[in-house]
Amino acid sequence: MAQSQQRGLIAKDLTQDQVLSYIEEIKRLNPQINLSTYLGTNSAGVDVW
């Protein structure tokens, strides 16, 4: 998956467990990834998706 500045990569209707497992998979596959950028959180750490 491209590490572009895309937003809205996670569907809003996922359960928290699904989101957490998705995040864990991202971290496993891309240990160097900046998850704040990837998930679209702002500088204060507030979800924007």
Secondary structure, 3 states (H helix, E strand, C coil): CCCCCCCCCCCCCCCHHHHHHHHHHHHHHCCCCCHHHHHCCCCCCCCCC
